[in-house]
């Protein structure tokens, strides 16, 4: 299964035939994260898992950036 450039994030996560996996997205230190960036990172994680190259972390990376309300962040992505 490949992910086409035209597929949206919802298709990558919830499309037909997708396996339910636990994916955590960490904000990092960038201020200009886009939906395409998130889609690319999730696609990369899914491919790493499929090829048995995924590493499992027991804690999120420390970025030093202040906490963000995820609901507001996602709402901002939807508005863009």
mmCIF file of the N, C-alpha and C atoms, coordinates in Angstrom:
data_MODEL
# 
_entry.id   MODEL 
# 
loop_
_atom_site.group_PDB 
_atom_site.id 
_atom_site.type_symbol 
_atom_site.label_atom_id 
_atom_site.label_alt_id 
_atom_site.label_comp_id 
_atom_site.label_asym_id 
_atom_site.label_entity_id 
_atom_site.label_seq_id 
_atom_site.pdbx_PDB_ins_code 
_atom_site.Cartn_x 
_atom_site.Cartn_y 
_atom_site.Cartn_z 
_atom_site.occupancy 
_atom_site.B_iso_or_equiv 
_atom_site.pdbx_formal_charge 
_atom_site.auth_seq_id 
_atom_site.auth_comp_id 
_atom_site.auth_asym_id 
_atom_site.auth_atom_id 
_atom_site.pdbx_PDB_model_num 
ATOM 1   N N  . UNK A 1 1  ? 0.842  -1.171 0.000  1.00 0.00 ? 1  UNK A N  1 
ATOM 2   C CA . UNK A 1 1  ? 0.000  0.000  0.000  1.00 0.00 ? 1  UNK A CA 1 
ATOM 3   C C  . UNK A 1 1  ? 0.887  1.235  0.000  1.00 0.00 ? 1  UNK A C  1 
ATOM 4   N N  . UNK A 1 2  ? 0.614  2.134  -0.870 1.00 0.00 ? 2  UNK A N  1 
ATOM 5   C CA . UNK A 1 2  ? 1.374  3.376  -0.922 1.00 0.00 ? 2  UNK A CA 1 
ATOM 6   C C  . UNK A 1 2  ? 0.447  4.536  -0.611 1.00 0.00 ? 2  UNK A C  1 
ATOM 7   N N  . UNK A 1 3  ? 1.037  5.617  -0.184 1.00 0.00 ? 3  UNK A N  1 
ATOM 8   C CA . UNK A 1 3  ? 0.270  6.822  0.093  1.00 0.00 ? 3  UNK A CA 1 
ATOM 9   C C  . UNK A 1 3  ? 0.554  7.811  -1.016 1.00 0.00 ? 3  UNK A C  1 
ATOM 10  N N  . UNK A 1 4  ? -0.497 8.215  -1.707 1.00 0.00 ? 4  UNK A N  1 
ATOM 11  C CA . UNK A 1 4  ? -0.341 9.172  -2.796 1.00 0.00 ? 4  UNK A CA 1 
ATOM 12  C C  . UNK A 1 4  ? -0.235 10.576 -2.233 1.00 0.00 ? 4  UNK A C  1 
ATOM 13  N N  . UNK A 1 5  ? 0.424  11.432 -2.973 1.00 0.00 ? 5  UNK A N  1 
ATOM 14  C CA . UNK A 1 5  ? 0.612  12.820 -2.550 1.00 0.00 ? 5  UNK A CA 1 
ATOM 15  C C  . UNK A 1 5  ? -0.726 13.528 -2.342 1.00 0.00 ? 5  UNK A C  1 
ATOM 16  N N  . UNK A 1 6  ? -1.758 13.111 -3.090 1.00 0.00 ? 6  UNK A N  1 
ATOM 17  C CA . UNK A 1 6  ? -3.049 13.790 -3.021 1.00 0.00 ? 6  UNK A CA 1 
ATOM 18  C C  . UNK A 1 6  ? -3.913 13.318 -1.865 1.00 0.00 ? 6  UNK A C  1 
ATOM 19  N N  . UNK A 1 7  ? -3.530 12.229 -1.193 1.00 0.00 ? 7  UNK A N  1 
ATOM 20  C CA . UNK A 1 7  ? -4.329 11.738 -0.081 1.00 0.00 ? 7  UNK A CA 1 
ATOM 21  C C  . UNK A 1 7  ? -4.171 12.649 1.125  1.00 0.00 ? 7  UNK A C  1 
ATOM 22  N N  . UNK A 1 8  ? -5.275 12.899 1.812  1.00 0.00 ? 8  UNK A N  1 
ATOM 23  C CA . UNK A 1 8  ? -5.237 13.738 2.996  1.00 0.00 ? 8  UNK A CA 1 
ATOM 24  C C  . UNK A 1 8  ? -4.835 12.962 4.238  1.00 0.00 ? 8  UNK A C  1 
ATOM 25  N N  . UNK A 1 9  ? -4.622 13.679 5.319  1.00 0.00 ? 9  UNK A N  1 
ATOM 26  C CA . UNK A 1 9  ? -4.230 13.064 6.584  1.00 0.00 ? 9  UNK A CA 1 
ATOM 27  C C  . UNK A 1 9  ? -5.280 12.068 7.052  1.00 0.00 ? 9  UNK A C  1 
ATOM 28  N N  . UNK A 1 10 ? -6.563 12.396 6.866  1.00 0.00 ? 10 UNK A N  1 
ATOM 29  C CA . UNK A 1 10 ? -7.616 11.476 7.295  1.00 0.00 ? 10 UNK A CA 1 
ATOM 30  C C  . UNK A 1 10 ? -7.537 10.149 6.552  1.00 0.00 ? 10 UNK A C  1 
ATOM 31  N N  . UNK A 1 11 ? -7.176 10.176 5.274  1.00 0.00 ? 11 UNK A N  1 
ATOM 32  C CA . UNK A 1 11 ? -7.029 8.948  4.495  1.00 0.00 ? 11 UNK A CA 1 
ATOM 33  C C  . UNK A 1 11 ? -5.840 8.143  4.990  1.00 0.00 ? 11 UNK A C  1 
ATOM 34  N N  . UNK A 1 12 ? -4.737 8.823  5.304  1.00 0.00 ? 12 UNK A N  1 
ATOM 35  C CA . UNK A 1 12 ? -3.544 8.139  5.803  1.00 0.00 ? 12 UNK A CA 1 
ATOM 36  C C  . UNK A 1 12 ? -3.857 7.427  7.117  1.00 0.00 ? 12 UNK A C  1 
ATOM 37  N N  . UNK A 1 13 ? -4.631 8.087  7.983  1.00 0.00 ? 13 UNK A N  1 
ATOM 38  C CA . UNK A 1 13 ? -4.925 7.517  9.299  1.00 0.00 ? 13 UNK A CA 1 
ATOM 39  C C  . UNK A 1 13 ? -6.102 6.549  9.298  1.00 0.00 ? 13 UNK A C  1 
ATOM 40  N N  . UNK A 1 14 ? -7.153 6.863  8.550  1.00 0.00 ? 14 UNK A N  1 
ATOM 41  C CA . UNK A 1 14 ? -8.405 6.127  8.693  1.00 0.00 ? 14 UNK A CA 1 
ATOM 42  C C  . UNK A 1 14 ? -8.919 5.513  7.402  1.00 0.00 ? 14 UNK A C  1 
ATOM 43  N N  . UNK A 1 15 ? -8.109 5.473  6.355  1.00 0.00 ? 15 UNK A N  1 
ATOM 44  C CA . UNK A 1 15 ? -8.545 4.929  5.076  1.00 0.00 ? 15 UNK A CA 1 
ATOM 45  C C  . UNK A 1 15 ? -8.857 3.449  5.137  1.00 0.00 ? 15 UNK A C  1 
ATOM 46  N N  . UNK A 1 16 ? -9.517 2.982  4.120  1.00 0.00 ? 16 UNK A N  1 
ATOM 47  C CA . UNK A 1 16 ? -9.910 1.576  4.029  1.00 0.00 ? 16 UNK A CA 1 
ATOM 48  C C  . UNK A 1 16 ? -8.695 0.658  4.126  1.00 0.00 ? 16 UNK A C  1 
ATOM 49  N N  . UNK A 1 17 ? -8.825 -0.369 4.939  1.00 0.00 ? 17 UNK A N  1 
ATOM 50  C CA . UNK A 1 17 ? -7.762 -1.355 5.068  1.00 0.00 ? 17 UNK A CA 1 
ATOM 51  C C  . UNK A 1 17 ? -6.626 -0.953 5.990  1.00 0.00 ? 17 UNK A C  1 
ATOM 52  N N  . UNK A 1 18 ? -6.742 0.163  6.680  1.00 0.00 ? 18 UNK A N  1 
ATOM 53  C CA . UNK A 1 18 ? -5.681 0.615  7.574  1.00 0.00 ? 18 UNK A CA 1 
ATOM 54  C C  . UNK A 1 18 ? -5.721 -0.169 8.878  1.00 0.00 ? 18 UNK A C  1 
ATOM 55  N N  . UNK A 1 19 ? -4.566 -0.466 9.415  1.00 0.00 ? 19 UNK A N  1 
ATOM 56  C CA . UNK A 1 19 ? -4.441 -1.139 10.698 1.00 0.00 ? 19 UNK A CA 1 
ATOM 57  C C  . UNK A 1 19 ? -4.426 -0.085 11.801 1.00 0.00 ? 19 UNK A C  1 
ATOM 58  N N  . UNK A 1 20 ? -5.130 -0.354 12.891 1.00 0.00 ? 20 UNK A N  1 
ATOM 59  C CA . UNK A 1 20 ? -5.155 0.572  14.018 1.00 0.00 ? 20 UNK A CA 1 
ATOM 60  C C  . UNK A 1 20 ? -3.826 0.490  14.762 1.00 0.00 ? 20 UNK A C  1 
ATOM 61  N N  . UNK A 1 21 ? -3.121 1.599  14.836 1.00 0.00 ? 21 UNK A N  1 
ATOM 62  C CA . UNK A 1 21 ? -1.855 1.659  15.558 1.00 0.00 ? 21 UNK A CA 1 
ATOM 63  C C  . UNK A 1 21 ? -1.873 2.884  16.462 1.00 0.00 ? 21 UNK A C  1 
ATOM 64  N N  . UNK A 1 22 ? -1.052 2.856  17.493 1.00 0.00 ? 22 UNK A N  1 
ATOM 65  C CA . UNK A 1 22 ? -0.949 3.960  18.441 1.00 0.00 ? 22 UNK A CA 1 
ATOM 66  C C  . UNK A 1 22 ? 0.179  4.877  17.977 1.00 0.00 ? 22 UNK A C  1 
ATOM 67  N N  . UNK A 1 23 ? -0.173 6.052  17.493 1.00 0.00 ? 23 UNK A N  1 
ATOM 68  C CA . UNK A 1 23 ? 0.818  7.009  16.992 1.00 0.00 ? 23 UNK A CA 1 
ATOM 69  C C  . UNK A 1 23 ? 0.760  8.248  17.864 1.00 0.00 ? 23 UNK A C  1 
ATOM 70  N N  . UNK A 1 24 ? 1.898  8.683  18.342 1.00 0.00 ? 24 UNK A N  1 
ATOM 71  C CA . UNK A 1 24 ? 1.977  9.915  19.126 1.00 0.00 ? 24 UNK A CA 1 
ATOM 72  C C  . UNK A 1 24 ? 2.768  10.938 18.320 1.00 0.00 ? 24 UNK A C  1 
ATOM 73  N N  . UNK A 1 25 ? 2.223  12.119 18.193 1.00 0.00 ? 25 UNK A N  1 
ATOM 74  C CA . UNK A 1 25 ? 2.906  13.202 17.485 1.00 0.00 ? 25 UNK A CA 1 
ATOM 75  C C  . UNK A 1 25 ? 3.356  14.232 18.512 1.00 0.00 ? 25 UNK A C  1 
ATOM 76  N N  . UNK A 1 26 ? 4.626  14.536 18.502 1.00 0.00 ? 26 UNK A N  1 
ATOM 77  C CA . UNK A 1 26 ? 5.168  15.529 19.415 1.00 0.00 ? 26 UNK A CA 1 
ATOM 78  C C  . UNK A 1 26 ? 5.459  16.804 18.641 1.00 0.00 ? 26 UNK A C  1 
ATOM 79  N N  . UNK A 1 27 ? 5.164  17.910 19.250 1.00 0.00 ? 27 UNK A N  1 
ATOM 80  C CA . UNK A 1 27 ? 5.243  19.204 18.590 1.00 0.00 ? 27 UNK A CA 1 
ATOM 81  C C  . UNK A 1 27 ? 6.647  19.552 18.132 1.00 0.00 ? 27 UNK A C  1 
ATOM 82  N N  . UNK A 1 28 ? 7.641  19.277 18.931 1.00 0.00 ? 28 UNK A N  1 
ATOM 83  C CA . UNK A 1 28 ? 8.994  19.682 18.578 1.00 0.00 ? 28 UNK A CA 1 
ATOM 84  C C  . UNK A 1 28 ? 9.181  21.161 18.800 1.00 0.00 ? 28 UNK A C  1 
ATOM 85  N N  . UNK A 1 29 ? 10.163 21.759 18.126 1.00 0.00 ? 29 UNK A N  1 
ATOM 86  C CA . UNK A 1 29 ? 10.449 23.173 18.371 1.00 0.00 ? 29 UNK A CA 1 
ATOM 87  C C  . UNK A 1 29 ? 10.152 24.069 17.176 1.00 0.00 ? 29 UNK A C  1 
ATOM 88  N N  . UNK A 1 30 ? 9.471  23.537 16.167 1.00 0.00 ? 30 UNK A N  1 
ATOM 89  C CA . UNK A 1 30 ? 9.107  24.364 15.010 1.00 0.00 ? 30 UNK A CA 1 
ATOM 90  C C  . UNK A 1 30 ? 7.814  25.117 15.266 1.00 0.00 ? 30 UNK A C  1 
ATOM 91  N N  . UNK A 1 31 ? 7.735  26.328 14.776 1.00 0.00 ? 31 UNK A N  1 
ATOM 92  C CA . UNK A 1 31 ? 6.521  27.133 14.914 1.00 0.00 ? 31 UNK A CA 1 
ATOM 93  C C  . UNK A 1 31 ? 5.609  27.016 13.697 1.00 0.00 ? 31 UNK A C  1 
ATOM 94  N N  . UNK A 1 32 ? 6.113  26.464 12.605 1.00 0.00 ? 32 UNK A N  1 
ATOM 95  C CA . UNK A 1 32 ? 5.376  26.469 11.337 1.00 0.00 ? 32 UNK A CA 1 
ATOM 96  C C  . UNK A 1 32 ? 5.020  25.064 10.844 1.00 0.00 ? 32 UNK A C  1 
ATOM 97  N N  . UNK A 1 33 ? 4.505  24.216 11.722 1.00 0.00 ? 33 UNK A N  1 
ATOM 98  C CA . UNK A 1 33 ? 4.134  22.853 11.354 1.00 0.00 ? 33 UNK A CA 1 
ATOM 99  C C  . UNK A 1 33 ? 2.848  22.886 10.538 1.00 0.00 ? 33 UNK A C  1 
ATOM 100 N N  . UNK A 1 34 ? 2.829  22.163 9.430  1.00 0.00 ? 34 UNK A N  1 
ATOM 101 C CA . UNK A 1 34 ? 1.650  22.113 8.562  1.00 0.00 ? 34 UNK A CA 1 
ATOM 102 C C  . UNK A 1 34 ? 1.023  20.722 8.600  1.00 0.00 ? 34 UNK A C  1 
ATOM 103 N N  . UNK A 1 35 ? -0.178 20.625 8.078  1.00 0.00 ? 35 UNK A N  1 
ATOM 104 C CA . UNK A 1 35 ? -0.829 19.328 7.963  1.00 0.00 ? 35 UNK A CA 1 
ATOM 105 C C  . UNK A 1 35 ? -0.015 18.378 7.110  1.00 0.00 ? 35 UNK A C  1 
ATOM 106 N N  . UNK A 1 36 ? 0.615  18.911 6.069  1.00 0.00 ? 36 UNK A N  1 
ATOM 107 C CA . UNK A 1 36 ? 1.460  18.078 5.202  1.00 0.00 ? 36 UNK A CA 1 
ATOM 108 C C  . UNK A 1 36 ? 2.668  17.539 5.965  1.00 0.00 ? 36 UNK A C  1 
ATOM 109 N N  . UNK A 1 37 ? 3.229  18.354 6.865  1.00 0.00 ? 37 UNK A N  1 
ATOM 110 C CA . UNK A 1 37 ? 4.352  17.896 7.694  1.00 0.00 ? 37 UNK A CA 1 
ATOM 111 C C  . UNK A 1 37 ? 3.922  16.724 8.576  1.00 0.00 ? 37 UNK A C  1 
ATOM 112 N N  . UNK A 1 38 ? 2.755  16.877 9.208  1.00 0.00 ? 38 UNK A N  1 
ATOM 113 C CA . UNK A 1 38 ? 2.249  15.829 10.091 1.00 0.00 ? 38 UNK A CA 1 
ATOM 114 C C  . UNK A 1 38 ? 1.969  14.565 9.287  1.00 0.00 ? 38 UNK A C  1 
ATOM 115 N N  . UNK A 1 39 ? 1.325  14.733 8.132  1.00 0.00 ? 39 UNK A N  1 
ATOM 116 C CA . UNK A 1 39 ? 1.030  13.584 7.264  1.00 0.00 ? 39 UNK A CA 1 
ATOM 117 C C  . UNK A 1 39 ? 2.315  12.861 6.879  1.00 0.00 ? 39 UNK A C  1 
ATOM 118 N N  . UNK A 1 40 ? 3.341  13.607 6.523  1.00 0.00 ? 40 UNK A N  1 
ATOM 119 C CA . UNK A 1 40 ? 4.609  13.002 6.132  1.00 0.00 ? 40 UNK A CA 1 
ATOM 120 C C  . UNK A 1 40 ? 5.256  12.226 7.261  1.00 0.00 ? 40 UNK A C  1 
ATOM 121 N N  . UNK A 1 41 ? 5.204  12.779 8.468  1.00 0.00 ? 41 UNK A N  1 
ATOM 122 C CA . UNK A 1 41 ? 5.794  12.099 9.617  1.00 0.00 ? 41 UNK A CA 1 
ATOM 123 C C  . UNK A 1 41 ? 5.017  10.835 9.981  1.00 0.00 ? 41 UNK A C  1 
ATOM 124 N N  . UNK A 1 42 ? 3.690  10.901 9.900  1.00 0.00 ? 42 UNK A N  1 
ATOM 125 C CA . UNK A 1 42 ? 2.878  9.716  10.200 1.00 0.00 ? 42 UNK A CA 1 
ATOM 126 C C  . UNK A 1 42 ? 3.110  8.645  9.141  1.00 0.00 ? 42 UNK A C  1 
ATOM 127 N N  . UNK A 1 43 ? 3.167  9.051  7.885  1.00 0.00 ? 43 UNK A N  1 
ATOM 128 C CA . UNK A 1 43 ? 3.448  8.083  6.822  1.00 0.00 ? 43 UNK A CA 1 
ATOM 129 C C  . UNK A 1 43 ? 4.803  7.431  7.054  1.00 0.00 ? 43 UNK A C  1 
ATOM 130 N N  . UNK A 1 44 ? 5.798  8.208  7.413  1.00 0.00 ? 44 UNK A N  1 
ATOM 131 C CA . UNK A 1 44 ? 7.127  7.668  7.684  1.00 0.00 ? 44 UNK A CA 1 
ATOM 132 C C  . UNK A 1 44 ? 7.083  6.667  8.840  1.00 0.00 ? 44 UNK A C  1 
ATOM 133 N N  . UNK A 1 45 ? 6.353  7.003  9.909  1.00 0.00 ? 45 UNK A N  1 
ATOM 134 C CA . UNK A 1 45 ? 6.249  6.098  11.063 1.00 0.00 ? 45 UNK A CA 1 
ATOM 135 C C  . UNK A 1 45 ? 5.575  4.793  10.667 1.00 0.00 ? 45 UNK A C  1 
ATOM 136 N N  . UNK A 1 46 ? 4.504  4.882  9.870  1.00 0.00 ? 46 UNK A N  1 
ATOM 137 C CA . UNK A 1 46 ? 3.808  3.674  9.443  1.00 0.00 ? 46 UNK A CA 1 
ATOM 138 C C  . UNK A 1 46 ? 4.702  2.795  8.573  1.00 0.00 ? 46 UNK A C  1 
ATOM 139 N N  . UNK A 1 47 ? 5.486  3.412  7.694  1.00 0.00 ? 47 UNK A N  1 
ATOM 140 C CA . UNK A 1 47 ? 6.392  2.641  6.838  1.00 0.00 ? 47 UNK A CA 1 
ATOM 141 C C  . UNK A 1 47 ? 7.499  1.990  7.671  1.00 0.00 ? 47 UNK A C  1 
ATOM 142 N N  . UNK A 1 48 ? 8.027  2.707  8.658  1.00 0.00 ? 48 UNK A N  1 
ATOM 143 C CA . UNK A 1 48 ? 9.054  2.136  9.538  1.00 0.00 ? 48 UNK A CA 1 
ATOM 144 C C  . UNK A 1 48 ? 8.492  0.935  10.299 1.00 0.00 ? 48 UNK A C  1 
ATOM 145 N N  . UNK A 1 49 ? 7.253  1.049  10.768 1.00 0.00 ? 49 UNK A N  1 
ATOM 146 C CA . UNK A 1 49 ? 6.623  -0.060 11.484 1.00 0.00 ? 49 UNK A CA 1 
ATOM 147 C C  . UNK A 1 49 ? 6.448  -1.243 10.548 1.00 0.00 ? 49 UNK A C  1 
ATOM 148 N N  . UNK A 1 50 ? 5.977  -0.985 9.345  1.00 0.00 ? 50 UNK A N  1 
ATOM 149 C CA . UNK A 1 50 ? 5.738  -2.062 8.380  1.00 0.00 ? 50 UNK A CA 1 
ATOM 150 C C  . UNK A 1 50 ? 7.029  -2.800 8.038  1.00 0.00 ? 50 UNK A C  1 
ATOM 151 N N  . UNK A 1 51 ? 8.154  -2.080 7.994  1.00 0.00 ? 51 UNK A N  1 
ATOM 152 C CA . UNK A 1 51 ? 9.442  -2.689 7.638  1.00 0.00 ? 51 UNK A CA 1 
ATOM 153 C C  . UNK A 1 51 ? 10.215 -3.155 8.878  1.00 0.00 ? 51 UNK A C  1 
ATOM 154 N N  . UNK A 1 52 ? 9.541  -3.138 10.053 1.00 0.00 ? 52 UNK A N  1 
ATOM 155 C CA . UNK A 1 52 ? 10.171 -3.545 11.312 1.00 0.00 ? 52 UNK A CA 1 
ATOM 156 C C  . UNK A 1 52 ? 11.418 -2.733 11.633 1.00 0.00 ? 52 UNK A C  1 
ATOM 157 N N  . UNK A 1 53 ? 11.392 -1.454 11.308 1.00 0.00 ? 53 UNK A N  1 
ATOM 158 C CA . UNK A 1 53 ? 12.508 -0.556 11.609 1.00 0.00 ? 53 UNK A CA 1 
ATOM 159 C C  . UNK A 1 53 ? 12.122 0.525  12.612 1.00 0.00 ? 53 UNK A C  1 
ATOM 160 N N  . UNK A 1 54 ? 10.923 0.427  13.161 1.00 0.00 ? 54 UNK A N  1 
ATOM 161 C CA . UNK A 1 54 ? 10.449 1.436  14.102 1.00 0.00 ? 54 UNK A CA 1 
ATOM 162 C C  . UNK A 1 54 ? 11.122 1.253  15.460 1.00 0.00 ? 54 UNK A C  1 
ATOM 163 N N  . UNK A 1 55 ? 11.468 2.361  16.078 1.00 0.00 ? 55 UNK A N  1 
ATOM 164 C CA . UNK A 1 55 ? 11.988 2.321  17.435 1.00 0.00 ? 55 UNK A CA 1 
ATOM 165 C C  . UNK A 1 55 ? 10.889 2.819  18.372 1.00 0.00 ? 55 UNK A C  1 
ATOM 166 N N  . UNK A 1 56 ? 10.842 2.250  19.547 1.00 0.00 ? 56 UNK A N  1 
ATOM 167 C CA . UNK A 1 56 ? 9.806  2.601  20.508 1.00 0.00 ? 56 UNK A CA 1 
ATOM 168 C C  . UNK A 1 56 ? 10.429 3.422  21.625 1.00 0.00 ? 56 UNK A C  1 
ATOM 169 N N  . UNK A 1 57 ? 9.834  4.580  21.896 1.00 0.00 ? 57 UNK A N  1 
ATOM 170 C CA . UNK A 1 57 ? 10.313 5.459  22.948 1.00 0.00 ? 57 UNK A CA 1 
ATOM 171 C C  . UNK A 1 57 ? 9.348  5.401  24.118 1.00 0.00 ? 57 UNK A C  1 
ATOM 172 N N  . UNK A 1 58 ? 9.887  5.385  25.325 1.00 0.00 ? 58 UNK A N  1 
ATOM 173 C CA . UNK A 1 58 ? 9.014  5.366  26.492 1.00 0.00 ? 58 UNK A CA 1 
ATOM 174 C C  . UNK A 1 58 ? 8.722  6.770  27.022 1.00 0.00 ? 58 UNK A C  1 
ATOM 175 N N  . UNK A 1 59 ? 9.290  7.785  26.396 1.00 0.00 ? 59 UNK A N  1 
ATOM 176 C CA . UNK A 1 59 ? 9.011  9.157  26.817 1.00 0.00 ? 59 UNK A CA 1 
ATOM 177 C C  . UNK A 1 59 ? 9.184  10.102 25.627 1.00 0.00 ? 59 UNK A C  1 
ATOM 178 N N  . UNK A 1 60 ? 8.444  11.204 25.615 1.00 0.00 ? 60 UNK A N  1 
ATOM 179 C CA . UNK A 1 60 ? 8.571  12.152 24.512 1.00 0.00 ? 60 UNK A CA 1 
ATOM 180 C C  . UNK A 1 60 ? 9.900  12.888 24.572 1.00 0.00 ? 60 UNK A C  1 
ATOM 181 N N  . UNK A 1 61 ? 10.369 13.339 23.416 1.00 0.00 ? 61 UNK A N  1 
ATOM 182 C CA . UNK A 1 61 ? 11.601 14.134 23.429 1.00 0.00 ? 61 UNK A CA 1 
ATOM 183 C C  . UNK A 1 61 ? 11.360 15.474 24.121 1.00 0.00 ? 61 UNK A C  1 
ATOM 184 N N  . UNK A 1 62 ? 12.356 15.993 24.793 1.00 0.00 ? 62 UNK A N  1 
ATOM 185 C CA . UNK A 1 62 ? 12.236 17.287 25.469 1.00 0.00 ? 62 UNK A CA 1 
ATOM 186 C C  . UNK A 1 62 ? 12.623 18.381 24.485 1.00 0.00 ? 62 UNK A C  1 
ATOM 187 N N  . UNK A 1 63 ? 11.709 19.316 24.237 1.00 0.00 ? 63 UNK A N  1 
ATOM 188 C CA . UNK A 1 63 ? 11.979 20.379 23.271 1.00 0.00 ? 63 UNK A CA 1 
ATOM 189 C C  . UNK A 1 63 ? 12.271 21.719 23.920 1.00 0.00 ? 63 UNK A C  1 
ATOM 190 N N  . UNK A 1 64 ? 11.861 21.910 25.168 1.00 0.00 ? 64 UNK A N  1 
ATOM 191 C CA . UNK A 1 64 ? 12.073 23.193 25.813 1.00 0.00 ? 64 UNK A CA 1 
ATOM 192 C C  . UNK A 1 64 ? 11.055 24.253 25.411 1.00 0.00 ? 64 UNK A C  1 
ATOM 193 N N  . UNK A 1 65 ? 10.098 23.891 24.570 1.00 0.00 ? 65 UNK A N  1 
ATOM 194 C CA . UNK A 1 65 ? 9.058  24.812 24.120 1.00 0.00 ? 65 UNK A CA 1 
ATOM 195 C C  . UNK A 1 65 ? 7.877  24.700 25.077 1.00 0.00 ? 65 UNK A C  1 
ATOM 196 N N  . UNK A 1 66 ? 7.193  25.816 25.310 1.00 0.00 ? 66 UNK A N  1 
ATOM 197 C CA . UNK A 1 66 ? 6.052  25.795 26.225 1.00 0.00 ? 66 UNK A CA 1 
ATOM 198 C C  . UNK A 1 66 ? 4.958  24.878 25.697 1.00 0.00 ? 66 UNK A C  1 
ATOM 199 N N  . UNK A 1 67 ? 4.145  24.348 26.613 1.00 0.00 ? 67 UNK A N  1 
ATOM 200 C CA . UNK A 1 67 ? 3.069  23.436 26.243 1.00 0.00 ? 67 UNK A CA 1 
ATOM 201 C C  . UNK A 1 67 ? 2.037  24.148 25.389 1.00 0.00 ? 67 UNK A C  1 
ATOM 202 N N  . UNK A 1 68 ? 1.400  23.370 24.509 1.00 0.00 ? 68 UNK A N  1 
ATOM 203 C CA . UNK A 1 68 ? 0.399  23.894 23.581 1.00 0.00 ? 68 UNK A CA 1 
ATOM 204 C C  . UNK A 1 68 ? -0.907 23.145 23.789 1.00 0.00 ? 68 UNK A C  1 
ATOM 205 N N  . UNK A 1 69 ? -2.022 23.865 23.758 1.00 0.00 ? 69 UNK A N  1 
ATOM 206 C CA . UNK A 1 69 ? -3.323 23.228 23.808 1.00 0.00 ? 69 UNK A CA 1 
ATOM 207 C C  . UNK A 1 69 ? -3.555 22.557 22.464 1.00 0.00 ? 69 UNK A C  1 
ATOM 208 N N  . UNK A 1 70 ? -3.625 21.224 22.450 1.00 0.00 ? 70 UNK A N  1 
ATOM 209 C CA . UNK A 1 70 ? -3.717 20.478 21.198 1.00 0.00 ? 70 UNK A CA 1 
ATOM 210 C C  . UNK A 1 70 ? -5.002 20.803 20.445 1.00 0.00 ? 70 UNK A C  1 
ATOM 211 N N  . UNK A 1 71 ? -6.095 20.977 21.156 1.00 0.00 ? 71 UNK A N  1 
ATOM 212 C CA . UNK A 1 71 ? -7.365 21.308 20.479 1.00 0.00 ? 71 UNK A CA 1 
ATOM 213 C C  . UNK A 1 71 ? -7.236 22.624 19.706 1.00 0.00 ? 71 UNK A C  1 
ATOM 214 N N  . UNK A 1 72 ? -6.620 23.625 20.323 1.00 0.00 ? 72 UNK A N  1 
ATOM 215 C CA . UNK A 1 72 ? -6.429 24.911 19.639 1.00 0.00 ? 72 UNK A CA 1 
ATOM 216 C C  . UNK A 1 72 ? -5.471 24.770 18.467 1.00 0.00 ? 72 UNK A C  1 
ATOM 217 N N  . UNK A 1 73 ? -4.424 23.959 18.650 1.00 0.00 ? 73 UNK A N  1 
ATOM 218 C CA . UNK A 1 73 ? -3.447 23.743 17.567 1.00 0.00 ? 73 UNK A CA 1 
ATOM 219 C C  . UNK A 1 73 ? -4.120 23.108 16.363 1.00 0.00 ? 73 UNK A C  1 
ATOM 220 N N  . UNK A 1 74 ? -4.901 22.055 16.596 1.00 0.00 ? 74 UNK A N  1 
ATOM 221 C CA . UNK A 1 74 ? -5.585 21.360 15.496 1.00 0.00 ? 74 UNK A CA 1 
ATOM 222 C C  . UNK A 1 74 ? -6.617 22.274 14.844 1.00 0.00 ? 74 UNK A C  1 
ATOM 223 N N  . UNK A 1 75 ? -7.323 23.061 15.648 1.00 0.00 ? 75 UNK A N  1 
ATOM 224 C CA . UNK A 1 75 ? -8.287 24.000 15.091 1.00 0.00 ? 75 UNK A CA 1 
ATOM 225 C C  . UNK A 1 75 ? -7.590 25.006 14.186 1.00 0.00 ? 75 UNK A C  1 
ATOM 226 N N  . UNK A 1 76 ? -6.389 25.408 14.570 1.00 0.00 ? 76 UNK A N  1 
ATOM 227 C CA . UNK A 1 76 ? -5.612 26.327 13.734 1.00 0.00 ? 76 UNK A CA 1 
ATOM 228 C C  . UNK A 1 76 ? -5.198 25.691 12.418 1.00 0.00 ? 76 UNK A C  1 
ATOM 229 N N  . UNK A 1 77 ? -4.888 24.397 12.438 1.00 0.00 ? 77 UNK A N  1 
ATOM 230 C CA . UNK A 1 77 ? -4.547 23.681 11.191 1.00 0.00 ? 77 UNK A CA 1 
ATOM 231 C C  . UNK A 1 77 ? -5.748 23.612 10.264 1.00 0.00 ? 77 UNK A C  1 
ATOM 232 N N  . UNK A 1 78 ? -6.921 23.363 10.860 1.00 0.00 ? 78 UNK A N  1 
ATOM 233 C CA . UNK A 1 78 ? -8.132 23.237 10.057 1.00 0.00 ? 78 UNK A CA 1 
ATOM 234 C C  . UNK A 1 78 ? -8.510 24.584 9.434  1.00 0.00 ? 78 UNK A C  1 
ATOM 235 N N  . UNK A 1 79 ? -8.185 25.671 10.126 1.00 0.00 ? 79 UNK A N  1 
ATOM 236 C CA . UNK A 1 79 ? -8.529 27.010 9.624  1.00 0.00 ? 79 UNK A CA 1 
ATOM 237 C C  . UNK A 1 79 ? -7.589 27.450 8.503  1.00 0.00 ? 79 UNK A C  1 
ATOM 238 N N  . UNK A 1 80 ? -6.405 26.865 8.439  1.00 0.00 ? 80 UNK A N  1 
ATOM 239 C CA . UNK A 1 80 ? -5.395 27.286 7.449  1.00 0.00 ? 80 UNK A CA 1 
ATOM 240 C C  . UNK A 1 80 ? -5.728 26.808 6.057  1.00 0.00 ? 80 UNK A C  1 
# 
